[in-house]
Amino acid sequence: MNKNFIFTVLCVLSSCLWNISAESTHYSKTSAPDKVILHAWSWSFNTIAENMKKIADSGYDFVQTSPAQTCYVGENGGLALYSTPNDSVKGKWYYYYQPTDWKVGNYLLGNRDDFKSMCDSAYKYNVKVIVDVLPNHTAVNHNAVLPGLDNAVGGHENLFHANGFKPITKWNDRMECTTGEMGGLPDVNTENPDFQYYYMQYVNDLINLGARGFRYDTAKHIGLPSDPLDPKAKVNNFWLVATGREAAKGLSMLMPDSIYIYGEVLQDKNVKETEYAEYIGQTASHFGHKLREALEKQSVDVQTLNDWSHPVDPTKLVTWVESHDTYCNAHESAGLTDQQIRMGWIILAARKDGTPLFYSRPAGSTRENYWGNNLVGPRGNDEFFHPEVVAVNDFRHLMAGQPEKIHTTPDGSVIEIERGNKGVALVNISDGKKKIEMTTSLPDGDYIDRVSNQVFKVKNGKIKGNLSPLTSYLLY
């Protein structure tokens, strides 16, 4: 029998099986309990692959890439993270957030083969790859969209919402928010079945190459079933398709129950967090802001830490001290030192809930020079494998399933995170030395921090010891 015929039959059967799966309860995952994510921001696929063993040894369960699809080639293809007109090396990091087609590979991060090699390396070290995806919009210069994409959706005009070139002015108006132009980026008609089919081919290609998760950029700008319809749309079903609940023209997402998906749903008025939670995990943007304020003030109270500032179950939240947006756009978080960011990370990673994401700042970056070496492609700075970061990543895995309780010193400068009676994280977020005596559930005995070798004594429900400035201690 003809081998090509057999292969075609097998492919059709496989597609049918996946469609059946997508119509059952096998949907993508909205939470990743006890896991940690490294955001390898602007690292090339080859750089991520070269550092995969270090990523795994540092305790990360996921590595998140920057967008992998074909993108706008700006400033003659320069590879600077950011440049001004007077700079000799040109470029902007955000060009990979300007799609011109949905195929794997771009000039900034690497080609399809590079992506496959990276995923092969991740599999070898038991790390899962999350890809940053952005079906919401195209490049600012929408005429740069490639002919293959235009043809696939029935012509260039069918690629965009009716309101897709009308700038959003009322950010809390759901019609404008989900169908309008954001920051000059024309809004894609994500409800067009032809686009959904084309886009899901890209998603499935990424999965076939080894991706096991997706982070949806500007997710709150893609409509939910309850949102008002764009004049070009018949139904707001993108999230049903993107999470394996529905097929697009017969094509369903592969391996839905093996894929972790979360979205950038930045909090504001009239954002439907609870409805988004039916489909995807979400970013805890308000809590990140509160945590950064606490790090700046060098003080925090228990109530602030216990309140995730989000209506969704915290197991479905991705938590961070900072994101690439808070660091790069308005430099909101860039004033915090690496030490301060590290202390915030210890607080997040030591906790029971949330899925913490560690943003990798550029190599050589300082508070005076945010861009550091100013190149897309190379590895970020060494903070992602700092001994304290590695220690808390291990602590998180060891404490899986343990309840949490939080205490602070009266001045709020030292945080104690108890995980049952198995372990304690102590974090000094101040720039001064601290001598503490705090309540604890740890059994009596001497406990030695694995990084500093500092000894803490526990007796009769009290823990005593000395803490250095901006330092953490993991005791178990």
Secondary structure, DSSP 8 states (H G I E B T S, - for coil): --HHHHHHHHHHHHHHHHHHHHHTT---BS--TT--EEE-TTB-HHHHHHTHHHHHHTT-SEEEES--EEE---GGG---SB--TT-SS--BGGGGGSEEEEEE-BTTTB-HHHHHHHHHHHHHTT-EEEEEE-TTB--SSGGGS-HHHHHHTTSGGGGB-TTTTSB---TT-HHHHHHSBBTTB-BB-TT-HHHHHHHHHHHHHHHHHTEEEEEETTGGGS--TTS---TT-S---HHHHHTTSS-BTTB--SSGGG-EEEE-----TT--HHHHTTT-EEE-HHHHHHHHHHHHHT---HHHHH--S-SS-GGGEEE-S--HHHHHTS-TTTTS-HHHHHHHHHHHHTSSSSEEEEE--BTT--SS-TTTT--SBS-B-GGGG-HHHHHHHHHHHHTTT--EEEEE-TTS-EEEEEETTTEEEEEE-SSS-EEEEEE--S-SEEEE-TTT--EEEEETTEEEEEE-TTEEEEE-
